[in-house]
Amino acid sequence: MLCVIVLLSCAGLACGGNVEKDDIVEIPAEVLRDKIRGGLLGQMLGNLNGLPHENKYIQEPGNVDEYTPSLPEGARTDDDTDFEWVYIVAMQDEDAIYLPEKRIAELWRSRINDGIYCSNLYARRLMDLGIEPPLTGSTVLNPWAEFNISGQFLCETFGLLAPSMPQTASQIGLHYTRVAIDDEPAQSTQLFCTMIACAFVENDLDALLDKGAEALDPESVQLQIVHDVRAWHRQFPDNWRTTRGLLQEKYSQAGGAMRDRNGYELTTGSTVAALLYGKGNVSETLRSAFNFGWDADNSAATAGTIVGVLRGYRDMLAQDWRIVDRYHNTTRDGMPMDETITSYADRVIDLAEKVITENGGQRVIAQGRPVYRVVLQSPASVYPLAPPSDRRVSFRDQLEPRIMDAVLGEADLRGRAEAAYWALCLDMASEIQEKHPKTWRRAVAALGNYPKLVAYMHSNRPDTPAHRALKKKAVSVGIVPKEE
């Protein structure tokens, strides 16, 4: 692996200062359990009930008039919930909230091989090459990372781990979502982890949105999206279709193509709108998310988590929805085959206690019942934006000698392949090819032993400027898919 220690120190989480201890809040253990179970159930309902609507409403919104939440056959694994499940099980088994980056890569290689798409799939291909998180989510290396929605749909369960601790929720979430994304998508993690964490003690949706906005970099596009959707909702409180049209008009990037369906702008806007038009009602919130469209199961899962925490598990079960307590593993290698929704939630509850105590809180008996005394945190951005160009320059300054050594020296096959990919992404490849054509061909041949990565690099998706530029550079230096 090429210079892991140096790179991780460069790419690691840039925290925005120490967490401030503002106050203590007491959350009865039964309330914490109820809200975590409610949030997870809301996430699964939004995800799985939203799948029939995923990418079905692009140019025009949906027309779902009636909707009753249900899981009559139980829940099943899907990428909106099962990435987090892999982490949660490992975190519990290994008694660690922040799994080491090397361990995260090991988990992906052993357990996350099917049911992965877009930026996550590209990250998985980079792991085959020996590149590990969070570099797999760097915009320098992963052409999906600048816009992909993984910062949202892989973050919700981490918000449940840190009740009333939004900065900690964001830090945990970013530790795992940055496996596949960075920059603006990482702001999604901060926005929604903060809202979920704060929903344990704040019942007002407008106040929750205020807190979420406080967690965003002031220069973030996400912040403007939140402001715009809230303003449109105030102007058109009874006309969600108008708000949807305004969102599409301002923030569509690709006329409804993949960049829109998989981009943070429309998904963040749809999630915020679903919360506002749903008015705290689970069914109406999810129906609104379905109708806003694009990647509807994604926005519904996030909005469902937030309203699930607000409403709680007991209130949701009291609606007489058909919910079978099962979480059937259909996608993840080496994971439990007998999980249920509540056993998954109980894992989260156990880890939430660990997060509470590690952040200065405690579990006590008050008036004969168990209570968590949680150190409240104020929302704040813990991961500011940084220009991708700065990262590219920094990487090249640090890695150029090592890349040259790997290409020109006696590195093993994977080492040469990794160096070739780094050289391509850091705009070194054409110079190496010109000065050292024979050894460059050897490095290209080594990279050719990873045909899935090369093929994905040359695919027609996501068809963004960054992706097109990467493909053009690759062709110019002889990095092309092998002919079948």
C-alpha positions in Angstrom: 0.0 0.0 0.0 1.3 3.4 -1.0 2.2 5.7 1.9 -0.8 4.9 4.1 0.4 6.7 7.2 1.2 10.0 5.4 -2.0 9.9 3.5 -4.3 9.2 6.4 -2.8 12.1 8.3 -3.7 14.3 5.3 -7.1 12.9 4.7 -8.3 12.3 8.2 -11.2 14.1 9.8 -10.6 17.8 10.4 -12.6 18.4 13.6 -13.9 21.9 14.3 -12.5 22.1 17.8 -13.4 20.4 21.0 -16.9 19.5 21.8 -18.4 22.0 24.2 -20.2 20.6 27.2 -23.2 22.9 27.5 -25.5 21.0 29.8 -26.8 17.6 31.0 -30.0 16.1 29.8 -31.7 13.1 31.3 -33.2 10.5 28.9 -35.0 7.6 30.6 -33.6 4.3 29.2 -37.1 3.2 28.1 -37.4 6.5 26.1 -33.9 6.0 24.5 -34.8 2.5 23.5 -38.2 3.6 22.1 -36.7 6.3 20.0 -33.8 4.2 18.6 -36.2 1.4 17.7 -38.5 4.0 16.2 -35.8 5.6 14.2 -34.5 2.3 12.8 -38.0 1.1 11.9 -38.7 4.5 10.2 -35.5 4.1 8.2 -36.5 0.6 7.1 -40.0 1.6 6.2 -38.8 4.5 4.1 -36.2 2.4 2.4 -38.2 -0.7 1.6 -41.6 0.9 1.0 -39.8 3.5 -1.1 -38.1 1.0 -3.5 -41.1 0.8 -5.8 -40.8 4.6 -6.3 -37.0 4.7 -6.7 -36.0 6.7 -9.8 -39.6 6.5 -11.1 -40.5 10.2 -10.9 -37.8 12.3 -12.6 -39.2 15.1 -14.8 -42.5 15.0 -13.1 -43.4 14.2 -9.4 -45.2 11.1 -8.3 -48.9 10.8 -7.6 -49.1 8.6 -4.6 -52.4 9.5 -3.0 -52.6 7.0 -0.2 -49.9 5.1 1.7 -49.9 2.9 4.7 -46.5 1.8 6.1 -46.0 -1.9 6.2 -43.5 -4.7 6.3 -45.7 -7.7 6.0 -42.8 -10.1 5.4 -40.4 -8.2 7.6 -37.5 -6.1 6.5 -34.6 -7.3 4.4 -31.1 -6.0 3.7 -30.7 -3.2 1.2 -27.9 -0.7 0.8 -29.8 2.0 2.7 -29.4 0.0 5.9 -27.0 -2.9 5.5 -23.8 -1.0 5.1 -24.4 0.4 8.6 -25.5 -3.1 9.8 -22.0 -4.5 8.9 -20.4 -1.7 10.8 -22.7 -1.9 13.8 -22.2 -5.7 14.2 -18.4 -5.2 14.0 -18.5 -2.2 16.4 -20.4 -4.3 18.9 -18.2 -7.4 18.5 -15.0 -5.4 18.8 -16.2 -2.9 21.4 -15.1 0.0 19.3 -17.1 3.0 17.9 -14.4 4.1 15.4 -13.2 1.0 13.6 -9.7 1.4 12.2 -9.6 2.2 8.5 -7.7 -1.0 7.8 -10.5 -2.9 9.5 -13.2 -1.1 7.5 -11.5 -2.2 4.3 -11.3 -5.8 5.6 -15.0 -5.7 6.3 -15.8 -4.5 2.8 -13.6 -7.1 1.2 -15.1 -9.9 3.2 -18.7 -8.8 3.6 -19.7 -6.1 1.1 -19.5 -7.6 -2.3 -23.1 -7.5 -3.7 -25.8 -4.9 -3.7 -23.3 -2.0 -4.0 -23.5 0.8 -6.6 -22.1 4.0 -7.8 -19.6 5.6 -5.5 -19.6 2.7 -3.1 -18.9 0.3 -6.0 -16.0 2.5 -7.1 -14.6 2.6 -3.6 -14.8 -1.2 -3.5 -12.8 -1.4 -6.7 -10.2 0.9 -5.2 -9.9 -1.4 -2.2 -9.1 -4.3 -4.6 -6.2 -2.1 -5.7 -5.0 -1.8 -2.1 -6.3 1.8 -1.5 -8.1 2.1 1.9 -10.6 4.4 3.4 -10.9 7.4 3.6 -8.9 7.7 0.4 -11.4 5.5 -1.4 -13.8 8.4 -0.9 -11.4 11.1 -2.0 -12.6 13.3 -4.9 -9.0 13.0 -6.2 -9.4 9.2 -6.7 -13.1 8.5 -6.9 -15.1 10.4 -9.6 -18.4 9.8 -7.9 -17.3 11.2 -4.5 -18.0 14.9 -5.2 -21.7 14.4 -5.5 -22.8 10.9 -4.5 -25.6 10.5 -1.9 -23.7 8.0 0.2 -23.1 10.8 2.7 -26.8 10.6 3.4 -28.1 7.1 3.0 -25.2 5.6 5.0 -25.4 8.0 7.9 -28.7 7.6 9.7 -27.9 4.8 12.1 -24.9 6.7 13.3 -27.1 9.6 14.3 -29.0 7.1 16.5 -25.8 6.2 18.3 -25.3 9.7 19.7 -28.5 11.0 21.3 -28.3 14.8 22.0 -24.7 14.8 20.8 -24.8 16.2 17.3 -21.0 16.8 16.9 -20.2 13.3 18.0 -22.9 11.9 15.7 -21.4 13.8 12.8 -17.9 12.6 13.6 -19.0 8.9 13.8 -21.0 9.3 10.6 -18.2 10.9 8.7 -15.8 8.2 9.8 -17.9 5.7 7.9 -19.5 7.7 5.1 -16.2 9.1 3.9 -15.3 5.6 2.7 -17.1 6.7 -0.5 -17.7 10.5 -0.5 -16.2 13.8 0.5 -16.8 17.6 0.4 -20.5 18.5 -0.2 -21.8 14.9 0.3 -20.0 14.9 3.6 -22.0 17.9 4.6 -25.1 15.7 4.1 -23.7 13.5 6.9 -23.4 16.4 9.2 -26.8 17.7 8.4 -28.8 14.5 9.0 -26.7 13.0 11.8 -27.2 16.3 13.6 -31.0 16.3 13.1 -31.3 12.7 14.1 -29.2 13.2 17.3 -31.1 16.3 18.2 -34.5 14.6 17.6 -34.1 12.7 20.9 -34.7 15.9 22.9 -36.2 18.4 20.3 -39.7 17.7 19.0 -40.1 20.8 16.7 -39.2 20.2 13.1 -38.3 23.8 12.4 -35.9 23.8 15.4 -34.4 20.5 14.1 -33.8 22.1 10.7 -32.2 25.1 12.4 -29.8 22.7 14.3 -29.1 20.8 11.1 -28.2 24.0 9.3 -25.8 24.9 12.1 -23.9 21.8 11.4 -23.1 22.8 7.8 -20.1 24.7 6.5 -21.2 28.3 5.9 -20.1 28.0 2.3 -21.9 24.7 1.7 -24.4 24.4 -1.2 -26.3 22.2 1.2 -27.0 25.1 3.5 -28.5 27.1 0.6 -30.6 24.1 -0.3 -32.0 23.9 3.2 -32.7 27.7 3.2 -34.4 27.5 -0.2 -36.7 24.6 0.6 -37.8 26.1 3.9 -38.5 29.4 2.1 -40.5 27.7 -0.6 -42.5 25.7 2.0 -43.3 28.9 3.8 -44.5 30.5 0.5 -46.4 27.4 -0.7 -47.4 25.5 2.5 -50.2 23.7 0.7 -48.6 23.1 -2.7 -45.7 20.7 -2.5 -45.7 20.3 -6.3 -44.7 24.0 -6.7 -41.8 23.5 -4.2 -40.8 20.4 -6.1 -40.7 22.3 -9.4 -38.6 25.1 -7.9 -36.2 22.5 -6.4 -35.8 20.9 -9.8 -35.5 24.1 -11.6 -32.7 25.4 -9.4 -30.8 22.3 -8.5 -31.1 19.8 -11.3 -27.6 19.2 -12.7 -28.1 16.8 -15.6 -31.7 17.1 -16.9 -32.7 14.1 -14.9 -29.8 11.8 -15.8 -27.7 9.9 -13.3 -26.0 12.9 -11.9 -29.5 14.1 -10.7 -30.7 10.8 -9.5 -27.5 10.1 -7.5 -26.6 13.6 -6.5 -26.9 15.3 -3.1 -28.7 18.4 -4.2 -32.1 17.0 -5.2 -32.0 14.3 -2.5 -31.2 16.7 0.3 -34.0 19.1 -0.9 -36.5 16.2 -1.2 -35.7 15.0 2.3 -36.1 18.5 3.8 -39.3 19.0 1.9 -40.8 15.6 2.9 -40.2 16.5 6.6 -41.9 19.9 6.2 -44.9 18.7 4.2 -45.2 15.6 6.3 -45.6 17.6 9.5 -44.2 14.9 11.7 -46.6 12.3 10.6 -44.8 9.1 9.5 -47.1 8.1 6.7 -47.4 11.6 5.3 -43.7 12.2 5.5 -42.8 9.0 3.6 -45.6 9.6 1.1 -44.2 13.1 0.5 -40.7 11.6 0.0 -42.0 9.1 -2.5 -43.8 11.8 -4.5 -40.8 14.1 -4.7 -39.2 11.3 -6.5 -35.6 10.9 -7.8 -33.9 8.5 -5.4 -37.1 8.3 -3.4 -36.2 5.4 -1.1 -33.1 7.3 0.0 -34.9 10.5 1.0 -37.7 8.5 2.6 -35.3 6.4 4.7 -33.6 9.6 6.1 -36.8 11.4 6.7 -38.3 8.2 8.1 -35.4 7.9 10.6 -36.0 11.5 11.9 -39.8 11.1 12.3 -39.3 7.7 13.7 -37.2 9.1 16.5 -39.8 11.8 17.0 -42.7 9.5 17.2 -41.1 6.5 18.8 -41.5 2.7 18.3 -44.5 2.2 20.5 -46.5 5.0 18.8 -45.7 3.5 15.4 -46.7 0.0 16.5 -49.9 1.4 17.9 -51.0 2.3 14.3 -51.7 -1.3 13.6 -49.4 -1.4 10.6 -48.4 -4.9 9.4 -44.9 -5.1 10.7 -43.2 -8.5 11.0 -40.1 -8.3 13.2 -37.5 -9.8 10.8 -34.4 -8.4 9.1 -33.6 -11.0 6.5 -30.0 -11.0 5.2 -30.0 -11.3 1.4 -26.8 -9.3 0.6 -24.1 -9.4 3.2 -21.5 -12.2 3.3 -20.6 -13.6 6.7 -23.3 -11.7 8.6 -26.1 -13.1 10.8 -29.0 -14.9 9.1 -31.3 -14.6 12.1 -31.4 -10.9 12.7 -34.6 -9.1 13.5 -35.5 -5.4 13.4 -35.5 -5.3 17.2 -32.2 -7.2 17.6 -30.6 -4.8 15.1 -32.0 -1.9 17.2 -30.8 -3.5 20.4 -27.2 -3.5 19.0 -27.6 0.2 18.3 -28.9 0.7 21.9 -25.9 -1.0 23.4 -23.5 1.0 21.4 -25.4 4.3 22.2 -24.7 3.6 25.8 -21.0 3.3 25.0 -21.1 6.5 23.1 -22.9 8.3 25.9 -20.4 7.2 28.6 -17.3 7.8 26.4 -18.5 11.4 26.0 -18.9 12.1 29.6 -22.4 10.8 30.3 -23.5 8.0 32.5 -26.3 5.5 33.2 -27.8 5.9 36.6 -30.9 4.8 38.6 -33.1 7.8 39.3 -36.4 7.3 41.2 -36.1 3.6 40.7 -35.7 3.6 36.9 -32.6 3.6 34.7 -31.8 7.0 33.2 -29.0 8.2 30.9 -27.4 11.5 31.8 -26.1 12.8 28.5 -23.8 15.7 28.0 -25.6 17.9 25.6 -23.6 19.2 22.6 -24.4 22.2 20.4 -24.6 21.6 16.7 -21.5 22.6 14.8 -19.7 21.8 11.6 -16.9 19.3 12.4 -15.7 18.9 8.8 -15.3 22.1 6.7 -15.1 22.1 2.9 -11.7 22.1 1.2 -10.9 22.7 -2.4 -10.2 19.4 -4.2 -7.3 21.1 -6.0 -5.6 21.7 -2.7 -5.9 18.0 -1.9 -4.4 17.0 -5.3 -1.4 19.3 -4.8 -0.9 18.0 -1.3 -1.1 14.4 -2.4 1.4 15.0 -5.2 3.9 16.8 -3.0 3.8 13.9 -0.6 3.6 10.9 -3.0 5.5 11.7 -6.1 8.8 10.1 -5.0 7.0 7.0 -3.8 5.0 6.7 -7.0 8.1 7.0 -9.1 9.9 4.4 -7.0 6.9 2.0 -7.4 6.7 2.5 -11.2 10.4 2.4 -11.9 11.6 0.0 -9.2 10.8 -3.5 -8.2 7.4 -3.1 -6.5 5.1 -6.1 -6.7 2.3 -6.2 -9.2 -0.3 -4.6 -7.0 2.2 -1.9 -5.9 2.8 -1.0 -9.6 -0.9 -1.0 -10.4 -1.7 1.3 -7.4 1.1 3.6 -8.4 -0.2 3.8 -11.9 -3.6 4.8 -10.7 -2.2 7.4 -8.4 -0.1 8.8 -11.2 -3.1 9.0 -13.4 -5.2 10.9 -10.8 -2.4 13.2 -9.9 -1.6 14.2 -13.5 1.8 12.5 -13.5 1.1 9.7 -16.0 1.8 11.5 -19.2 5.2 12.7 -18.0 6.1 9.3 -16.8 5.0 7.7 -20.1 7.1 10.2 -22.1 10.3 9.8 -20.0 10.0 6.1 -19.1 7.8 4.4 -21.7 8.8 0.8 -21.1 8.3 1.0 -17.3 5.1 2.9 -17.7 3.8 0.1 -20.0 4.7 -2.3 -17.3 2.7 -0.3 -14.7 -0.3 -0.1 -17.1 -0.1 -3.8 -17.6 -0.2 -4.3 -13.8 -3.2 -2.1 -13.5 -4.8 -4.2 -16.2 -4.9 -7.0 -13.7 -7.7 -5.1 -12.1 -10.2 -5.1 -15.0 -13.3 -4.3 -12.9 -11.8 -1.0 -11.8 -10.5 -0.1 -15.3 -13.9 -1.0 -16.8 -15.8 1.0 -14.3 -13.5 4.0 -14.9 -14.4 3.8 -18.6 -18.2 3.3 -18.1 -20.7 5.8 -19.2 -21.7 6.7 -15.7 -21.7 9.1 -13.9 -20.8 11.1 -17.1 -19.8 14.2 -15.1 -16.9 16.6 -16.0 -14.6 14.9 -13.4 -15.4 11.4 -14.8 -15.0 12.4 -18.4 -11.7 14.1 -17.6 -10.5 10.9 -15.9 -11.4 8.7 -18.8 -9.8 11.1 -21.3 -6.5 11.0 -19.3 -6.7 7.3 -19.0 -7.0 6.8 -22.8 -4.2 9.2 -23.5 -1.7 7.1 -21.4 -2.9 3.7 -22.5 -5.1 2.7 -19.6 -8.1 1.2 -21.4 -10.3 -1.9 -20.8 -9.0 -5.2 -22.1 -10.6 -6.4 -25.2 -12.8 -9.4 -24.6 
